């Protein structure tokens, strides 16, 4: 894996795919902490257990089923919509406009897509607050994934099939290293945006991570500066 990239590696890319949470905004914004708290509250209420036990169940399902939602659906047969509506009803007003990221996105030729384990509504809410929603032609969310989460391979196959993407001409940006593995196996380029969270680093060793971007806007601008004639 490399912390730098040259445009020659990306000149054939015509689809730029971005995860949402802790990827299109920096993890220090702490936005996901709100979602995490609300997941615990929902589990507590739904299973009628104390919050401490609910948090333990939440983390167990995340480890064993890739998302808390998937665990609740598989183990308890829970319908997903109430959960998704509740946990994504958060305050995004503390997110600063992503002007530097927006400038980079504007200079990237090709399609831009958000690929998230969250909902379309959540992705729209966040990207609009960041001031970058107009860059994206499509949000491929958990509902379009039939409620199966990344890194299920079938989800990536559905993404490229539904949106007519050639994997060899696409790149995926993700804060969770394990979510890059299926993309690499399909032929996509991959860029990892590491965070301080332990789940960001699961499966972070291996050739499925092509590049590391400590700061997404800076990394994109550095890449753009290597274009011929820049």
N, CA, C and O of each residue as an XYZ file, in Angstrom:
920
protein
N       0.848     -1.197      0.000
C       0.000      0.000      0.000
C       0.879      1.240      0.000
O       2.021      1.206      0.458
N       0.336      2.334     -0.517
C       1.110      3.558     -0.671
C       0.320      4.753     -0.164
O      -0.904      4.796     -0.284
N       1.035      5.733      0.409
C       0.397      6.966      0.854
C       0.308      8.005     -0.257
O      -0.332      9.044     -0.094
N       0.942      7.726     -1.371
C       0.901      8.652     -2.501
C       0.432      7.901     -3.739
O       0.499      6.673     -3.806
N      -0.038      8.657     -4.706
C      -0.513      8.043     -5.947
C      -0.204      8.974     -7.106
O      -0.086     10.188     -6.937
N      -0.075      8.385     -8.279
C       0.184      9.165     -9.498
C      -0.989      8.985    -10.444
O      -1.598      7.917    -10.515
N      -1.287     10.035    -11.157
C      -2.450     10.024    -12.050
C      -2.405      8.892    -13.060
O      -3.450      8.408    -13.496
N      -1.191      8.460    -13.442
C      -1.073      7.380    -14.420
C      -1.772      6.101    -13.953
O      -2.193      5.288    -14.775
N      -1.895      5.924    -12.626
C      -2.592      4.754    -12.089
C      -4.114      4.894    -12.186
O      -4.840      3.903    -12.104
N      -4.586      6.122    -12.360
C      -6.021      6.389    -12.296
C      -6.591      6.949    -13.598
O      -7.766      7.311    -13.656
N      -5.765      7.020    -14.643
C      -6.222      7.664    -15.869
C      -7.362      6.909    -16.548
O      -8.094      7.487    -17.351
N      -7.520      5.603    -16.227
C      -8.611      4.831    -16.813
C      -9.845      4.789    -15.918
O     -10.846      4.170    -16.279
N      -9.789      5.433    -14.763
C     -10.913      5.419    -13.831
C     -12.007      6.368    -14.329
O     -11.748      7.536    -14.620
N     -13.233      5.845    -14.423
C     -14.357      6.716    -14.791
C     -15.511      6.632    -13.794
O     -16.556      7.253    -13.990
N     -15.315      5.852    -12.710
C     -16.314      5.800    -11.642
C     -15.583      5.908    -10.297
O     -14.724      5.087     -9.974
N     -15.940      6.927     -9.529
C     -15.332      7.186     -8.228
C     -16.383      6.895     -7.159
O     -17.388      7.597     -7.054
N     -16.136      5.848     -6.367
C     -17.125      5.355     -5.411
C     -16.644      5.654     -3.996
O     -15.516      5.325     -3.629
N     -17.513      6.281     -3.209
C     -17.135      6.705     -1.864
C     -18.089      6.128     -0.817
O     -19.309      6.219     -0.954
N     -17.516      5.537      0.225
C     -18.287      5.287      1.426
C     -18.703      6.645      1.994
O     -18.183      7.681      1.579
N     -19.634      6.635      2.937
C     -20.130      7.893      3.513
C     -19.490      8.217      4.861
O     -18.635      9.098      4.956
N     -19.913      7.498      5.899
C     -19.522      7.853      7.267
C     -18.030      7.631      7.499
O     -17.484      6.572      7.190
N     -17.387      8.662      8.052
C     -15.951      8.676      8.352
C     -15.085      8.587      7.099
O     -13.886      8.319      7.180
N     -15.701      8.815      5.941
C     -14.964      8.839      4.678
C     -15.129     10.191      3.997
O     -14.141     10.873      3.726
N     -16.367     10.582      3.719
C     -16.602     11.883      3.094
C     -16.521     13.030      4.102
O     -16.441     14.196      3.716
N     -16.541     12.701      5.372
C     -16.250     13.698      6.408
C     -15.231     13.079      7.357
O     -15.197     11.857      7.504
N     -14.402     13.891      8.003
C     -13.357     13.337      8.877
C     -13.952     12.707     10.133
O     -14.964     13.169     10.660
N     -13.305     11.649     10.597
C     -13.824     10.915     11.755
C     -13.846     11.770     13.013
O     -14.646     11.521     13.915
N     -12.972     12.782     13.087
C     -12.963     13.626     14.287
C     -14.219     14.489     14.396
O     -14.439     15.133     15.422
N     -15.037     14.507     13.356
C     -16.333     15.194     13.461
C     -17.231     14.506     14.488
O     -18.155     15.108     15.035
N     -16.933     13.218     14.735
C     -17.626     12.438     15.770
C     -19.112     12.270     15.473
O     -19.911     12.040     16.380
N     -19.473     12.385     14.212
C     -20.877     12.237     13.840
C     -21.378     10.822     14.093
O     -22.518     10.621     14.511
N     -20.511      9.841     13.835
C     -20.952      8.468     13.986
C     -21.237      8.120     15.445
O     -21.961      7.162     15.719
N     -20.682      8.878     16.377
C     -20.964      8.631     17.795
C     -22.453      8.795     18.085
O     -23.005      8.093     18.932
N     -23.102      9.723     17.382
C     -24.547      9.890     17.558
C     -25.294      8.643     17.089
O     -26.219      8.176     17.754
N     -24.887      8.117     15.950
C     -25.525      6.917     15.415
C     -25.292      5.749     16.361
O     -26.208      4.978     16.645
N     -24.076      5.623     16.841
C     -23.735      4.544     17.754
C     -24.596      4.598     19.019
O     -25.093      3.570     19.479
N     -24.768      5.794     19.574
C     -25.587      5.959     20.765
C     -27.046      5.583     20.492
O     -27.693      4.930     21.310
N     -27.546      6.002     19.343
C     -28.946      5.731     19.024
C     -29.176      4.248     18.727
O     -30.264      3.730     18.978
N     -28.172      3.570     18.201
C     -28.304      2.126     18.007
C     -28.465      1.431     19.348
O     -29.305      0.543     19.497
N     -27.646      1.841     20.339
C     -27.766      1.255     21.665
C     -29.138      1.497     22.270
O     -29.722      0.598     22.876
N     -29.649      2.705     22.106
C     -30.976      3.043     22.630
C     -32.057      2.190     21.969
O     -32.966      1.691     22.632
N     -31.939      2.032     20.649
C     -32.955      1.250     19.933
C     -32.932     -0.213     20.375
O     -33.981     -0.806     20.627
N     -31.728     -0.795     20.469
C     -31.609     -2.184     20.885
C     -32.179     -2.360     22.292
O     -32.871     -3.339     22.570
N     -31.884     -1.407     23.172
C     -32.395     -1.473     24.544
C     -33.918     -1.510     24.556
O     -34.524     -2.321     25.256
N     -34.521     -0.637     23.785
C     -35.981     -0.562     23.749
C     -36.591     -1.774     23.042
O     -37.586     -2.334     23.503
N     -35.993     -2.170     21.928
C     -36.555     -3.250     21.126
C     -36.472     -4.595     21.857
O     -37.414     -5.387     21.815
N     -35.346     -4.848     22.526
C     -35.157     -6.127     23.212
C     -35.537     -6.050     24.689
O     -35.505     -7.048     25.408
N     -35.901     -4.837     25.125
C     -36.322     -4.619     26.520
C     -35.237     -5.084     27.501
O     -35.482     -5.885     28.404
N     -34.043     -4.553     27.287
C     -32.904     -4.822     28.166
C     -32.291     -3.491     28.584
O     -32.554     -2.456     27.972
N     -31.469     -3.530     29.635
C     -30.776     -2.328     30.084
C     -29.790     -1.864     29.012
O     -29.325     -2.654     28.190
N     -29.480     -0.561     29.039
C     -28.632      0.027     27.998
C     -27.263     -0.647     27.931
O     -26.739     -0.866     26.838
N     -26.679     -0.978     29.079
C     -25.360     -1.617     29.076
C     -25.404     -2.965     28.352
O     -24.501     -3.287     27.580
N     -26.443     -3.740     28.600
C     -26.587     -5.019     27.912
C     -26.863     -4.802     26.431
O     -26.375     -5.544     25.579
N     -27.651     -3.777     26.139
C     -27.962     -3.465     24.743
C     -26.692     -3.110     23.972
O     -26.530     -3.519     22.822
N     -25.795     -2.354     24.595
C     -24.549     -1.975     23.923
C     -23.692     -3.213     23.652
O     -23.054     -3.322     22.605
N     -23.688     -4.142     24.609
C     -22.924     -5.373     24.409
C     -23.502     -6.194     23.257
O     -22.757     -6.746     22.448
N     -24.811     -6.272     23.187
C     -25.470     -6.979     22.085
C     -25.184     -6.289     20.761
O     -24.908     -6.941     19.754
N     -25.251     -4.969     20.774
C     -24.974     -4.184     19.574
C     -23.593     -4.509     19.022
O     -23.447     -4.757     17.825
N     -22.584     -4.509     19.878
C     -21.214     -4.777     19.430
C     -21.051     -6.235     18.993
O     -20.333     -6.526     18.037
N     -21.721     -7.143     19.697
C     -21.659     -8.562     19.328
C     -22.219     -8.780     17.926
O     -21.628     -9.493     17.114
N     -23.349     -8.166     17.655
C     -23.950     -8.321     16.333
C     -23.090     -7.666     15.252
O     -23.011     -8.163     14.128
N     -22.454     -6.559     15.594
C     -21.554     -5.905     14.639
C     -20.400     -6.840     14.273
O     -20.033     -6.957     13.103
N     -19.839     -7.498     15.274
C     -18.718     -8.409     15.017
C     -19.167     -9.633     14.223
O     -18.493    -10.062     13.287
N     -20.319    -10.190     14.612
C     -20.723    -11.481     14.051
C     -21.522    -11.366     12.762
O     -21.532    -12.293     11.953
N     -22.197    -10.228     12.565
C     -23.098    -10.092     11.415
C     -22.770     -8.882     10.541
O     -23.526     -8.550      9.628
N     -21.649     -8.226     10.821
C     -21.121     -7.113     10.030
C     -21.821     -5.784     10.309
O     -21.194     -4.732     10.181
N     -23.098     -5.799     10.684
C     -23.784     -4.608     11.178
C     -24.752     -5.030     12.281
O     -25.210     -6.172     12.328
N     -25.053     -4.074     13.170
C     -26.057     -4.328     14.208
C     -27.400     -4.649     13.563
O     -28.107     -5.555     14.004
N     -27.747     -3.909     12.524
C     -29.013     -4.136     11.822
C     -29.113     -5.563     11.322
O     -30.132     -6.223     11.525
N     -28.075     -6.041     10.677
C     -28.106     -7.391     10.123
C     -28.293     -8.426     11.226
O     -29.003     -9.414     11.039
N     -27.658     -8.200     12.373
C     -27.823     -9.103     13.491
C     -29.242     -9.113     14.024
O     -29.796    -10.176     14.305
N     -29.829     -7.942     14.164
C     -31.206     -7.856     14.659
C     -32.187     -8.516     13.699
O     -33.154     -9.144     14.130
N     -31.942     -8.374     12.413
C     -32.822     -8.991     11.428
C     -32.674    -10.512     11.434
O     -33.670    -11.233     11.374
N     -31.428    -11.002     11.506
C     -31.192    -12.442     11.434
C     -31.592    -13.162     12.716
O     -32.197    -14.233     12.674
N     -31.249    -12.563     13.862
C     -31.469    -13.248     15.137
C     -32.895    -13.067     15.646
O     -33.474    -13.978     16.238
N     -33.456    -11.872     15.406
C     -34.755    -11.551     15.996
C     -35.866    -11.334     14.970
O     -37.014    -11.081     15.332
N     -35.513    -11.435     13.678
C     -36.527    -11.224     12.655
C     -37.093     -9.820     12.633
O     -38.255     -9.618     12.278
N     -36.271     -8.842     13.015
C     -36.733     -7.462     13.128
C     -36.914     -6.807     11.749
O     -36.009     -6.886     10.919
N     -38.050     -6.169     11.489
C     -38.181     -5.354     10.277
C     -37.208     -4.177     10.363
O     -37.053     -3.595     11.436
N     -36.556     -3.815      9.272
C     -35.453     -2.857      9.356
C     -35.825     -1.378      9.413
O     -35.033     -0.577      9.910
N     -36.991     -0.992      8.928
C     -37.240      0.428      8.683
C     -37.256      1.284      9.941
O     -36.688      2.376      9.942
N     -37.892      0.817     11.010
C     -37.930      1.618     12.231
C     -36.528      1.853     12.778
O     -36.201      2.947     13.237
N     -35.703      0.804     12.723
C     -34.313      0.924     13.177
C     -33.562      1.967     12.354
O     -32.921      2.860     12.909
N     -33.644      1.852     11.050
C     -32.910      2.764     10.169
C     -33.368      4.205     10.354
O     -32.543      5.118     10.381
N     -34.666      4.414     10.481
C     -35.188      5.767     10.668
C     -34.711      6.364     11.988
O     -34.370      7.545     12.057
N     -34.689      5.544     13.031
C     -34.330      6.052     14.360
C     -32.844      6.384     14.452
O     -32.480      7.469     14.905
N     -31.982      5.458     14.025
C     -30.550      5.661     14.251
C     -29.966      6.736     13.346
O     -28.912      7.290     13.658
N     -30.623      7.043     12.233
C     -30.098      8.063     11.326
C     -30.749      9.432     11.536
O     -30.468     10.378     10.800
N     -31.602      9.528     12.526
C     -32.210     10.819     12.858
C     -31.257     11.559     13.786
O     -31.444     11.570     15.002
N     -30.226     12.184     13.197
C     -29.163     12.799     13.976
C     -28.970     14.263     13.567
O     -29.471     14.715     12.538
N     -28.239     14.975     14.397
C     -27.930     16.383     14.154
C     -26.613     16.477     13.384
O     -25.564     16.090     13.899
N     -26.665     16.987     12.161
C     -25.450     17.103     11.340
C     -24.953     18.545     11.251
O     -24.053     18.850     10.468
N     -25.537     19.421     12.049
C     -25.234     20.844     11.923
C     -23.788     21.193     12.277
O     -23.292     22.257     11.904
N     -23.108     20.284     13.007
C     -21.714     20.577     13.368
C     -20.742     20.260     12.243
O     -19.561     20.593     12.344
N     -21.208     19.625     11.176
C     -20.333     19.330     10.045
C     -20.024     20.603      9.268
O     -20.931     21.322      8.851
N     -18.752     20.872      9.081
C     -18.341     22.040      8.308
C     -18.444     21.741      6.812
O     -18.316     20.592      6.388
N     -18.676     22.779      6.028
C     -18.716     22.616      4.583
C     -17.376     22.058      4.093
O     -16.312     22.529      4.495
N     -17.445     21.059      3.228
C     -16.244     20.389      2.732
C     -15.793     21.053      1.427
O     -15.830     20.441      0.360
N     -15.372     22.305      1.533
C     -15.064     23.084      0.327
C     -13.864     22.519     -0.434
O     -13.876     22.478     -1.664
N     -12.837     22.087      0.284
C     -11.648     21.543     -0.385
C     -11.965     20.210     -1.054
O     -11.485     19.929     -2.152
N     -12.770     19.396     -0.390
C     -13.195     18.139     -0.998
C     -14.068     18.401     -2.212
O     -13.929     17.729     -3.235
N     -14.956     19.360     -2.110
C     -15.845     19.689     -3.222
C     -15.047     20.129     -4.448
O     -15.373     19.760     -5.576
N     -14.016     20.908     -4.220
C     -13.169     21.362     -5.327
C     -12.492     20.175     -6.009
O     -12.397     20.131     -7.236
N     -12.026     19.221     -5.217
C     -11.385     18.033     -5.793
C     -12.388     17.200     -6.577
O     -12.092     16.746     -7.683
N     -13.569     16.998     -6.013
C     -14.602     16.218     -6.706
C     -14.974     16.862     -8.036
O     -15.246     16.170     -9.017
N     -14.982     18.172     -8.061
C     -15.325     18.898     -9.272
C     -14.308     18.651    -10.382
O     -14.644     18.720    -11.564
N     -13.079     18.367    -10.003
C     -12.013     18.171    -10.987
C     -11.844     16.712    -11.416
O     -11.119     16.420    -12.367
N     -12.508     15.809    -10.719
C     -12.428     14.400    -11.093
C     -13.435     14.109    -12.197
O     -14.640     14.255    -11.994
N     -12.961     13.709    -13.333
C     -13.848     13.389    -14.442
C     -14.435     11.996    -14.254
O     -13.733     11.058    -13.878
N     -15.714     11.879    -14.518
C     -16.383     10.596    -14.396
C     -17.523     10.648    -13.401
O     -17.838     11.701    -12.846
N     -18.131      9.508    -13.185
C     -19.278      9.396    -12.291
C     -18.803      9.314    -10.839
O     -17.763      8.725    -10.545
N     -19.585      9.918     -9.937
C     -19.308      9.808     -8.501
C     -20.525      9.197     -7.818
O     -21.660      9.611     -8.055
N     -20.271      8.212     -6.972
C     -21.329      7.432     -6.337
C     -21.029      7.295     -4.854
O     -19.876      7.112     -4.463
N     -22.065      7.384     -4.026
C     -21.953      7.065     -2.602
C     -22.443      5.635     -2.402
O     -23.526      5.272     -2.862
N     -21.640      4.828     -1.712
C     -21.932      3.411     -1.466
C     -21.893      3.204      0.049
O     -20.815      3.174      0.643
N     -23.062      3.062      0.674
C     -23.127      3.122      2.131
C     -23.986      2.019      2.739
O     -24.960      1.560      2.141
N     -23.597      1.606      3.950
C     -24.430      0.705      4.744
C     -25.558      1.461      5.440
O     -26.393      0.852      6.110
N     -25.585      2.772      5.287
C     -26.676      3.588      5.807
C     -27.785      3.736      4.782
O     -27.858      2.986      3.808
N     -28.639      4.709      5.016
C     -29.770      4.932      4.119
C     -29.498      6.083      3.154
O     -28.610      6.909      3.366
N     -30.290      6.105      2.093
C     -30.208      7.201      1.131
C     -30.513      8.528      1.807
O     -29.874      9.542      1.523
N     -31.494      8.516      2.706
C     -31.872      9.745      3.411
C     -30.715     10.268      4.259
O     -30.452     11.471      4.286
N     -30.033      9.366      4.945
C     -28.887      9.758      5.773
C     -27.764     10.306      4.900
O     -27.164     11.330      5.227
N     -27.479      9.627      3.796
C     -26.415     10.080      2.902
C     -26.741     11.445      2.300
O     -25.857     12.289      2.155
N     -28.003     11.659      1.952
C     -28.415     12.957      1.410
C     -28.279     14.044      2.466
O     -27.790     15.137      2.181
N     -28.714     13.741      3.690
C     -28.639     14.697      4.792
C     -27.199     15.131      5.045
O     -26.915     16.321      5.182
N     -26.290     14.153      5.106
C     -24.889     14.439      5.394
C     -24.215     15.156      4.231
O     -23.543     16.169      4.426
N     -24.393     14.632      3.025
C     -23.702     15.224      1.874
C     -24.214     16.629      1.571
O     -23.461     17.473      1.086
N     -25.485     16.882      1.855
C     -26.030     18.231      1.657
C     -25.418     19.203      2.662
O     -25.070     20.331      2.314
N     -25.290     18.754      3.919
C     -24.666     19.600      4.932
C     -23.208     19.899      4.573
O     -22.714     21.000      4.815
N     -22.532     18.918      3.998
C     -21.144     19.112      3.576
C     -21.032     19.994      2.336
O     -19.956     20.505      2.028
N     -22.140     20.172      1.632
C     -22.133     20.969      0.412
C     -21.580     20.234     -0.785
O     -21.058     20.855     -1.711
N     -21.688     18.899     -0.778
C     -21.127     18.107     -1.877
C     -22.170     17.204     -2.544
O     -21.821     16.415     -3.422
N     -23.429     17.305     -2.148
C     -24.451     16.390     -2.658
C     -24.604     16.461     -4.172
O     -24.947     15.466     -4.812
N     -24.347     17.646     -4.750
C     -24.549     17.823     -6.188
C     -23.532     17.066     -7.036
O     -23.717     16.926     -8.245
N     -22.463     16.578     -6.415
C     -21.437     15.853     -7.171
C     -21.841     14.415     -7.478
O     -21.280     13.800     -8.386
N     -22.796     13.873     -6.743
C     -23.058     12.437     -6.809
C     -24.301     12.133     -7.635
O     -25.374     12.696     -7.421
N     -24.115     11.221     -8.587
C     -25.234     10.855     -9.460
C     -26.121      9.801     -8.820
O     -27.277      9.638     -9.211
N     -25.584      9.078     -7.831
C     -26.379      7.993     -7.243
C     -25.890      7.699     -5.827
O     -24.702      7.820     -5.528
N     -26.827      7.311     -4.963
C     -26.522      6.804     -3.628
C     -26.984      5.359     -3.586
O     -28.180      5.082     -3.667
N     -26.042      4.441     -3.460
C     -26.364      3.016     -3.378
C     -26.368      2.656     -1.903
O     -25.312      2.505     -1.288
N     -27.570      2.519     -1.335
C     -27.697      2.413      0.122
C     -28.094      1.011      0.563
O     -28.189      0.091     -0.250
N     -28.322      0.864      1.863
C     -28.592     -0.444      2.443
C     -29.883     -1.059      1.903
O     -29.994     -2.282      1.818
N     -30.845     -0.234      1.544
C     -32.084     -0.777      0.975
C     -31.828     -1.360     -0.416
O     -32.351     -2.423     -0.752
N     -31.030     -0.671     -1.216
C     -30.713     -1.190     -2.548
C     -29.846     -2.445     -2.468
O     -29.783     -3.234     -3.411
N     -29.174     -2.614     -1.316
C     -28.364     -3.809     -1.086
C     -29.203     -4.938     -0.489
O     -28.657     -5.945     -0.036
N     -30.536     -4.773     -0.486
C     -31.438     -5.769      0.104
C     -31.102     -6.011      1.576
O     -31.262     -7.116      2.094
N     -30.628     -4.939      2.241
C     -30.300     -4.923      3.672
C     -29.104     -5.798      4.027
O     -28.852     -6.054      5.204
N     -28.370     -6.258      3.025
C     -27.109     -6.945      3.284
C     -25.997     -5.900      3.336
O     -25.962     -5.009      2.489
N     -25.092     -5.986      4.305
C     -24.069     -4.951      4.453
C     -22.779     -5.279      3.695
O     -22.491     -6.438      3.399
N     -22.024     -4.242      3.394
C     -20.621     -4.468      3.058
C     -19.976     -5.153      4.264
O     -20.333     -4.827      5.396
N     -19.042     -6.089      4.072
C     -18.384     -6.460      2.815
C     -18.921     -7.727      2.143
O     -18.135     -8.492      1.583
N     -20.220     -7.970      2.180
C     -20.789     -9.113      1.452
C     -20.501     -8.934     -0.050
O     -20.847     -7.905     -0.631
N     -19.882     -9.918     -0.660
C     -19.505     -9.808     -2.067
C     -20.706     -9.561     -2.959
O     -20.607     -8.808     -3.929
N     -21.844    -10.182     -2.651
C     -23.029    -10.036     -3.492
C     -23.494     -8.583     -3.577
O     -24.101     -8.178     -4.568
N     -23.209     -7.806     -2.540
C     -23.587     -6.394     -2.521
C     -22.790     -5.618     -3.566
O     -23.341     -4.773     -4.271
N     -21.508     -5.903     -3.662
C     -20.650     -5.242     -4.651
C     -21.048     -5.678     -6.063
O     -21.041     -4.877     -6.997
N     -21.390     -6.942     -6.200
C     -21.831     -7.430     -7.510
C     -23.129     -6.749     -7.932
O     -23.315     -6.434     -9.108
N     -24.016     -6.526     -6.986
C     -25.267     -5.840     -7.287
C     -24.999     -4.377     -7.651
O     -25.626     -3.837     -8.562
N     -24.081     -3.748     -6.948
C     -23.704     -2.366     -7.252
C     -23.243     -2.224     -8.695
O     -23.741     -1.372     -9.431
N     -22.290     -3.063     -9.098
C     -21.730     -2.903    -10.443
C     -22.740     -3.320    -11.508
O     -22.733     -2.775    -12.612
N     -23.606     -4.278    -11.190
C     -24.619     -4.714    -12.147
C     -25.702     -3.647    -12.321
O     -26.031     -3.262    -13.443
N     -26.248     -3.178    -11.203
C     -27.348     -2.208    -11.269
C     -26.918     -0.889    -11.890
O     -27.687     -0.262    -12.618
N     -25.686     -0.465    -11.602
C     -25.226      0.847    -12.071
C     -24.321      0.755    -13.297
O     -23.752      1.753    -13.739
N     -24.197     -0.455    -13.840
C     -23.424     -0.685    -15.076
C     -22.006     -0.126    -14.944
O     -21.570      0.724    -15.721
N     -21.314     -0.632    -13.941
C     -19.944     -0.222    -13.646
C     -18.987     -1.329    -14.076
O     -19.235     -2.506    -13.811
N     -17.903     -0.958    -14.734
C     -16.822     -1.895    -15.020
C     -15.823     -1.788    -13.865
O     -15.180     -0.750    -13.717
N     -15.678     -2.825    -13.051
C     -14.825     -2.725    -11.866
C     -13.405     -2.249    -12.165
O     -12.817     -1.519    -11.366
N     -12.855     -2.652    -13.297
C     -11.483     -2.247    -13.635
C     -11.371     -0.747    -13.905
O     -10.267     -0.207    -13.988
N     -12.513     -0.080    -14.041
C     -12.507      1.366    -14.287
C     -13.097      2.127    -13.098
O     -13.571      3.254    -13.239
N     -13.058      1.489    -11.925
C     -13.645      2.104    -10.732
C     -12.651      2.079     -9.581
O     -11.736      1.255     -9.542
N     -12.854      3.009     -8.639
C     -12.054      3.048     -7.419
C     -12.997      3.239     -6.241
O     -13.956      4.007     -6.320
N     -12.715      2.528     -5.136
C     -13.526      2.634     -3.929
C     -12.714      3.248     -2.810
O     -11.584      2.835     -2.550
N     -13.302      4.249     -2.139
C     -12.711      4.906     -0.973
C     -13.495      4.460      0.258
O     -14.723      4.550      0.269
N     -12.811      3.983      1.288
C     -13.462      3.398      2.473
C     -12.635      3.646      3.725
O     -11.405      3.656      3.677
N     -13.326      3.849      4.859
C     -12.614      3.935      6.135
C     -12.440      2.563      6.773
O     -11.601      2.413      7.662
N     -13.195      1.567      6.355
C     -13.087      0.218      6.913
C     -12.306     -0.657      5.941
O     -12.778     -0.968      4.847
N     -11.105     -1.048      6.359
C     -10.203     -1.771      5.459
C     -10.830     -3.051      4.918
O     -10.627     -3.392      3.752
N     -11.590     -3.764      5.752
C     -12.163     -5.040      5.303
C     -13.165     -4.850      4.176
O     -13.397     -5.770      3.391
N     -13.767     -3.655      4.087
C     -14.746     -3.405      3.027
C     -14.094     -3.192      1.666
O     -14.780     -3.128      0.646
N     -12.766     -3.083      1.654
C     -12.055     -2.906      0.389
C     -11.700     -4.251     -0.258
O     -11.392     -4.309     -1.449
N     -11.744     -5.312      0.517
C     -11.305     -6.607     -0.002
C     -12.151     -7.089     -1.186
O     -11.581     -7.470     -2.209
N     -13.489     -7.088     -1.090
C     -14.275     -7.521     -2.253
C     -14.064     -6.630     -3.476
O     -14.056     -7.111     -4.609
N     -13.895     -5.344     -3.242
C     -13.664     -4.421     -4.361
C     -12.375     -4.793     -5.091
O     -12.337     -4.838     -6.320
N     -11.325     -5.057     -4.322
C     -10.051     -5.471     -4.917
C     -10.214     -6.771     -5.696
O      -9.698     -6.902     -6.805
N     -10.931     -7.733     -5.116
C     -11.122     -9.028     -5.772
C     -11.865     -8.897     -7.099
O     -11.678     -9.704     -8.009
N     -12.715     -7.864     -7.199
C     -13.464     -7.643     -8.432
C     -12.676     -6.851     -9.467
O     -13.083     -6.754    -10.625
N     -11.546     -6.284     -9.047
C     -10.717     -5.545     -9.985
C     -10.707     -4.045     -9.794
O     -10.097     -3.325    -10.585
N     -11.376     -3.556     -8.748
C     -11.361     -2.114     -8.481
C     -10.042     -1.694     -7.845
O      -9.353     -2.500     -7.220
N      -9.705     -0.425     -8.013
C      -8.657      0.171     -7.207
C      -9.259      0.509     -5.841
O     -10.466      0.722     -5.719
N      -8.411      0.554     -4.826
C      -8.916      0.790     -3.472
C      -8.073      1.827     -2.751
O      -6.851      1.878     -2.896
N      -8.762      2.658     -1.966
C      -8.097      3.671     -1.144
C      -8.692      3.601      0.261
O      -9.903      3.734      0.437
N      -7.838      3.393      1.252
C      -8.258      3.271      2.644
C      -8.048      4.592      3.370
O      -6.972      5.185      3.302
N      -9.097      5.051      4.074
C      -9.018      6.245      4.915
C      -9.073      5.772      6.366
O     -10.163      5.608      6.914
N      -7.921      5.550      7.000
C      -7.923      4.984      8.352
C      -8.421      5.979      9.397
O      -8.229      7.188      9.265
N      -9.065      5.449     10.436
C      -9.489      6.251     11.578
C      -8.917      5.623     12.847
O      -8.211      4.617     12.782
N      -9.221      6.217     13.999
C      -8.748      5.693     15.273
C      -9.571      4.495     15.745
O      -9.156      3.790     16.665
N     -10.717      4.257     15.137
C     -11.580      3.170     15.568
C     -10.969      1.819     15.186
O     -10.400      1.664     14.106
N     -11.098      0.846     16.094
C     -10.478     -0.460     15.857
C     -11.059     -1.134     14.622
O     -10.359     -1.850     13.906
N     -12.362     -0.896     14.377
C     -12.975     -1.589     13.233
C     -12.471     -1.049     11.899
O     -12.612     -1.709     10.869
N     -11.888      0.141     11.912
C     -11.302      0.685     10.689
C     -10.106     -0.154     10.233
O      -9.800     -0.211      9.043
N      -9.430     -0.807     11.192
C      -8.156     -1.477     10.912
C      -8.289     -2.981     10.721
O      -7.300     -3.644     10.407
N      -9.482     -3.536     10.902
C      -9.659     -4.966     10.660
C      -9.289     -5.302      9.219
O      -9.787     -4.671      8.286
N      -8.428     -6.285      9.035
C      -7.943     -6.705      7.707
C      -7.212     -5.575      6.977
O      -7.321     -5.442      5.758
N      -6.471     -4.769      7.729
C      -5.747     -3.661      7.090
C      -4.401     -4.096      6.529
O      -3.714     -3.303      5.885
N      -4.017     -5.343      6.765
C      -2.801     -5.892      6.162
C      -3.193     -6.722      4.948
O      -4.069     -7.583      5.027
N      -2.547     -6.459      3.847
C      -2.847     -7.252      2.656
C      -2.824     -6.408      1.402
O      -2.864     -5.179      1.452
N      -2.758     -7.098      0.272
C      -2.629     -6.390     -0.996
C      -3.948     -5.857     -1.516
O      -3.993     -5.296     -2.610
N      -5.042     -6.021     -0.746
C      -6.324     -5.461     -1.184
C      -6.405     -3.964     -0.935
O      -7.330     -3.312     -1.418
N      -5.457     -3.407     -0.191
C      -5.384     -1.951      0.007
C      -4.273     -1.415     -0.878
O      -3.098     -1.713     -0.665
N      -4.650     -0.631     -1.861
C      -3.669     -0.106     -2.813
C      -3.057      1.202     -2.343
O      -1.863      1.439     -2.528
N      -3.882      2.054     -1.732
C      -3.408      3.359     -1.281
C      -4.041      3.708      0.059
O      -5.131      3.240      0.387
N      -3.341      4.537      0.829
C      -3.835      5.020      2.112
C      -3.935      6.535      2.046
O      -2.983      7.216      1.663
N      -5.103      7.059      2.424
C      -5.322      8.518      2.432
C      -5.638      8.944      3.866
O      -6.760      8.767      4.341
N      -4.653      9.500      4.539
C      -4.888      9.976      5.911
C      -5.893     11.126      5.914
O      -6.668     11.281      6.857
N      -5.871     11.921      4.860
C      -6.789     13.048      4.699
C      -7.308     13.003      3.267
O      -6.542     13.222      2.329
N      -8.591     12.722      3.082
C      -9.135     12.506      1.739
C      -8.972     13.715      0.821
O      -8.476     13.549     -0.293
N      -9.368     14.935      1.234
C      -9.191     16.075      0.325
C      -7.732     16.296     -0.071
O      -7.441     16.553     -1.240
N      -6.807     16.196      0.899
C      -5.387     16.391      0.579
C      -4.908     15.326     -0.395
O      -4.171     15.623     -1.336
N      -5.326     14.090     -0.171
C      -4.889     13.001     -1.040
C      -5.397     13.207     -2.466
O      -4.650     13.022     -3.427
N      -6.649     13.586     -2.600
C      -7.210     13.812     -3.933
C      -6.511     14.965     -4.649
O      -6.213     14.873     -5.840
N      -6.252     16.045     -3.922
C      -5.572     17.178     -4.550
C      -4.148     16.799     -4.958
O      -3.666     17.231     -6.005
N      -3.469     15.985     -4.127
C      -2.127     15.534     -4.492
C      -2.174     14.669     -5.744
O      -1.299     14.758     -6.604
N      -3.202     13.832     -5.839
C      -3.361     13.015     -7.042
C      -3.600     13.890     -8.267
O      -2.981     13.689     -9.312
N      -4.484     14.846     -8.137
C      -4.831     15.730     -9.261
C      -3.621     16.536     -9.731
O      -3.508     16.860    -10.914
N      -2.733     16.852     -8.819
C      -1.543     17.631     -9.179
C      -0.562     16.843    -10.052
O       0.344     17.425    -10.648
N      -0.742     15.522    -10.128
C       0.144     14.696    -10.972
C      -0.424     14.489    -12.377
O       0.171     13.789    -13.196
N      -1.570     15.097    -12.647
C      -2.141     14.982    -13.999
C      -1.236     15.659    -15.013
O      -0.624     16.682    -14.705
N      -1.140     15.112    -16.209
C      -0.360     15.767    -17.267
C      -0.916     17.164    -17.547
O      -2.125     17.364    -17.666
N      -0.012     18.100    -17.645
C      -0.398     19.469    -17.973
C      -0.950     20.261    -16.819
O      -1.447     21.371    -17.013
N      -0.874     19.708    -15.600
C      -1.409     20.448    -14.444
C      -0.587     21.714    -14.202
O      -0.879     22.471    -13.276
